[in-house]
């Protein structure tokens, strides 16, 4: 009908296409600025890191066959960036935020469109045929598309990297909820019956904790050359800690990288931090099949 507005589905997909194009264009601008600036680059596991390594990190947006969709490939490194490169990265992060907001809008307003969007977007990548043919990659990894490139607020004198492998998420469960989860497993299994009897032996009002270990991640401690004053920290701060999965862009007018340590290439296999004395959970799981613990 003349004058009628386009369907919501079409509007959302058009907005998604446009947002993805903006991300690609912004990343291409970062790549070009890197070629002009020739910044200092350091990368974990890549002693001879160069602009090619950084380009791979910027444009790695694909699932590989067999890859867990919850996992992302990480590119830990440092980039000594001038003002023009920092500005290009800032614009790229803004484009990534807009892309992420568009995805959230689709999830809320028309979740059925998400799978169609996944199929459409790869075809918009200028080198998609080359990439797919070379690596046999399957589909777009949305999280690797919208994750930001970290930028330090000010020049940094040194950076200390360390693996953090003791992370975990804790969710409170009631006794009734735990019972329902056990029954959903297999109530006839001997190990489930044992845990059901164990659960029946505690007060029905006792809170329980379900623990989910988190994947190891790299933490970076940035030590600023001078105290940094921001709106959120008006008194100034001299350091900042952040989790890193992508290269950190450090303001460096002279193009020099800050001093850094050389962390292990892989996280430790076992917990390295001592248990806190004020640990609130028992050391051994109360319901092993659910990773459920009692509070002390």
Secondary structure, DSSP 8 states (H G I E B T S, - for coil): -TT----HHHHHHHHHHHHHHHHHHHHHHHHHHHHHH--EEEETTBTT--HHHHHHHHH--B--TT--TT------EEEEE-HHHHHHHHHHHHHHHHHHHHHHHHHHH-TTHHHHHHHHHGGGSTTHHHHHHHH---SB-HHHHH----B-SS-EEEEEEEEE---EEEEEE-HHHHHHHHHHHHTTSHHHHHHHHHHHTS-TT--EEEEEE---EEEEEEEEEEEE--SS-TT-EEEEEEEESS-EEEE-TT----EE----SS--SS--S---TT--B-SS-SBGGGTEEEB-
